[in-house]
C-alpha cells in the first residue's frame, strides 16, 4: 500500500475577445478579458486572477513608406491570493504608441 501527500489543483479559466474592424482600416477597437480561479483539493479557493485590456488603433495617414498610426492600450490586472494575502496585488497600465513609417 502506498501512502503519500500532495495536492490536486483544479484551475478553470474563461476568456473573451471582441474586435471591431470597420470597412476602412483607419480605426480598430479590441477588448480582451479573462478570469481564472485556482482551487486545491481541500475545497478552498487559493487564488483568483482577473485581467482586462482595451486597445484602440488609428491610422493617421498613409504614405509611400507605409502607414503612420497611433495606438492606445489600457490594461488592468487583479491577483488575489487567499492563502498568502501579502502577495495579492492590483495593476493598471497604459501604453501610447506613435508609429511613423520611414525608409
KEZA-542245 format. One record per residue (C-alpha): residue in three letters; z, x, y; residue number from 1. Coordinates in Angstrom, 2 decimals, always signed. Example, Ala and Ser with C-alpha at 12.3 -4.5 7.8 and 13.67 -1.06 7.14 Angstrom:
+------+---------+---------+---------+-----+
| type |      zz |      xx |      yy | seq |
+------+---------+---------+---------+-----+
|  ALA |   +7.80 |  +12.30 |   -4.50 |   1 |
|  SER |   +7.14 |  +13.67 |   -1.06 |   2 |
+------+---------+---------+---------+-----+
END
This chain:
+------+---------+---------+---------+-----+
| type |      zz |      xx |      yy | seq |
+------+---------+---------+---------+-----+
|  UNK |   +0.00 |   +0.00 |   +0.00 |   1 |
|  UNK |   -0.98 |   +1.31 |   +3.42 |   2 |
|  UNK |   +1.20 |   +0.85 |   +6.45 |   3 |
|  UNK |   +0.48 |   +1.96 |   +9.96 |   4 |
|  UNK |   +0.31 |   +0.95 |  +13.54 |   5 |
|  UNK |   -2.35 |   +0.22 |  +16.03 |   6 |
|  UNK |   -3.59 |   -2.37 |  +18.39 |   7 |
|  UNK |   -6.61 |   -4.61 |  +18.27 |   8 |
|  UNK |   -8.24 |   -5.44 |  +21.59 |   9 |
|  UNK |  -10.42 |   -8.39 |  +22.49 |  10 |
|  UNK |  -12.46 |   -7.96 |  +25.66 |  11 |
|  UNK |  -14.55 |  -10.99 |  +26.70 |  12 |
|  UNK |  -16.81 |  -10.32 |  +29.67 |  13 |
|  UNK |  -19.01 |  -12.58 |  +31.79 |  14 |
|  UNK |  -21.55 |  -11.61 |  +34.44 |  15 |
|  UNK |  -24.18 |  -13.31 |  +36.57 |  16 |
|  UNK |  -27.02 |  -12.03 |  +38.74 |  17 |
|  UNK |  -29.11 |  -14.08 |  +41.16 |  18 |
|  UNK |  -32.09 |  -12.83 |  +43.12 |  19 |
|  UNK |  -34.18 |  -14.36 |  +45.89 |  20 |
|  UNK |  -37.64 |  -12.92 |  +46.43 |  21 |
|  UNK |  -39.88 |  -14.90 |  +48.79 |  22 |
|  UNK |  -43.67 |  -14.79 |  +48.68 |  23 |
|  UNK |  -43.68 |  -11.86 |  +51.08 |  24 |
|  UNK |  -41.86 |   -8.63 |  +50.24 |  25 |
|  UNK |  -40.17 |   -8.45 |  +53.64 |  26 |
|  UNK |  -36.78 |   -9.87 |  +52.62 |  27 |
|  UNK |  -34.79 |   -9.78 |  +49.38 |  28 |
|  UNK |  -31.34 |  -11.09 |  +48.59 |  29 |
|  UNK |  -29.40 |  -10.48 |  +45.39 |  30 |
|  UNK |  -25.93 |  -11.45 |  +44.22 |  31 |
|  UNK |  -24.04 |   -9.99 |  +41.29 |  32 |
|  UNK |  -20.65 |  -10.87 |  +39.86 |  33 |
|  UNK |  -18.67 |  -10.05 |  +36.75 |  34 |
|  UNK |  -15.28 |  -10.75 |  +35.25 |  35 |
|  UNK |  -13.62 |   -9.14 |  +32.26 |  36 |
|  UNK |  -10.28 |   -9.56 |  +30.58 |  37 |
|  UNK |   -8.68 |   -7.24 |  +28.05 |  38 |
|  UNK |   -6.21 |   -8.72 |  +25.56 |  39 |
|  UNK |   -4.20 |   -6.88 |  +22.96 |  40 |
|  UNK |   -3.29 |   -8.32 |  +19.58 |  41 |
|  UNK |   +0.17 |   -9.35 |  +20.76 |  42 |
|  UNK |   -1.47 |  -12.18 |  +22.75 |  43 |
|  UNK |   -0.72 |  -10.89 |  +26.23 |  44 |
|  UNK |   -3.36 |  -10.13 |  +28.81 |  45 |
|  UNK |   -3.27 |   -6.46 |  +29.63 |  46 |
|  UNK |   -5.99 |   -6.08 |  +32.27 |  47 |
|  UNK |   -8.37 |   -8.19 |  +34.38 |  48 |
|  UNK |  -11.32 |   -6.94 |  +36.41 |  49 |
|  UNK |  -13.36 |   -8.86 |  +38.99 |  50 |
|  UNK |  -16.47 |   -7.38 |  +40.60 |  51 |
|  UNK |  -18.93 |   -8.81 |  +43.12 |  52 |
|  UNK |  -21.86 |   -7.42 |  +45.13 |  53 |
|  UNK |  -24.15 |   -8.91 |  +47.77 |  54 |
|  UNK |  -27.31 |   -6.98 |  +48.68 |  55 |
|  UNK |  -29.80 |   -7.67 |  +51.48 |  56 |
|  UNK |  -33.10 |   -5.78 |  +51.85 |  57 |
|  UNK |  -35.56 |   -5.98 |  +54.75 |  58 |
|  UNK |  -38.94 |   -4.33 |  +55.11 |  59 |
|  UNK |  -39.04 |   -3.29 |  +58.77 |  60 |
|  UNK |  -42.61 |   -2.00 |  +58.93 |  61 |
|  UNK |  -45.41 |   -0.70 |  +56.74 |  62 |
|  UNK |  -47.43 |   +2.41 |  +57.46 |  63 |
|  UNK |  -49.89 |   +4.61 |  +55.65 |  64 |
|  UNK |  -46.90 |   +6.66 |  +54.44 |  65 |
|  UNK |  -45.13 |   +3.65 |  +52.91 |  66 |
|  UNK |  -42.50 |   +1.09 |  +53.86 |  67 |
|  UNK |  -39.72 |   +1.50 |  +56.42 |  68 |
|  UNK |  -36.76 |   -0.53 |  +55.20 |  69 |
|  UNK |  -33.16 |   -1.41 |  +55.87 |  70 |
|  UNK |  -30.67 |   -2.49 |  +53.22 |  71 |
|  UNK |  -27.07 |   -3.59 |  +53.37 |  72 |
|  UNK |  -24.72 |   -3.90 |  +50.38 |  73 |
|  UNK |  -21.14 |   -5.18 |  +50.24 |  74 |
|  UNK |  -19.09 |   -4.77 |  +47.06 |  75 |
|  UNK |  -15.64 |   -5.97 |  +46.04 |  76 |
|  UNK |  -13.67 |   -4.81 |  +43.00 |  77 |
|  UNK |  -10.25 |   -6.03 |  +41.89 |  78 |
|  UNK |   -8.49 |   -4.46 |  +38.91 |  79 |
|  UNK |   -5.20 |   -5.96 |  +37.74 |  80 |
|  UNK |   -3.12 |   -4.19 |  +35.10 |  81 |
|  UNK |   -0.28 |   -6.35 |  +33.76 |  82 |
|  UNK |   +1.30 |   -3.50 |  +31.80 |  83 |
|  UNK |   +1.21 |   -0.76 |  +34.45 |  84 |
|  UNK |   +1.29 |   -2.62 |  +37.77 |  85 |
|  UNK |   +1.09 |   +0.63 |  +39.80 |  86 |
|  UNK |   -2.43 |   +1.22 |  +38.52 |  87 |
|  UNK |   -3.73 |   -2.12 |  +39.85 |  88 |
|  UNK |   -5.97 |   -1.93 |  +42.92 |  89 |
|  UNK |   -8.49 |   -3.69 |  +45.14 |  90 |
|  UNK |  -11.50 |   -2.06 |  +46.75 |  91 |
|  UNK |  -14.13 |   -3.25 |  +49.20 |  92 |
|  UNK |  -17.05 |   -1.12 |  +50.30 |  93 |
|  UNK |  -20.19 |   -1.45 |  +52.38 |  94 |
|  UNK |  -23.36 |   +0.62 |  +52.46 |  95 |
|  UNK |  -26.04 |   +0.58 |  +55.13 |  96 |
|  UNK |  -29.25 |   +2.38 |  +54.20 |  97 |
|  UNK |  -32.23 |   +3.05 |  +56.50 |  98 |
|  UNK |  -35.32 |   +4.38 |  +54.77 |  99 |
|  UNK |  -38.11 |   +5.82 |  +56.86 | 100 |
|  UNK |  -41.30 |   +6.59 |  +54.98 | 101 |
|  UNK |  -42.62 |  +10.09 |  +55.63 | 102 |
|  UNK |  -45.02 |  +12.60 |  +54.17 | 103 |
+------+---------+---------+---------+-----+
END
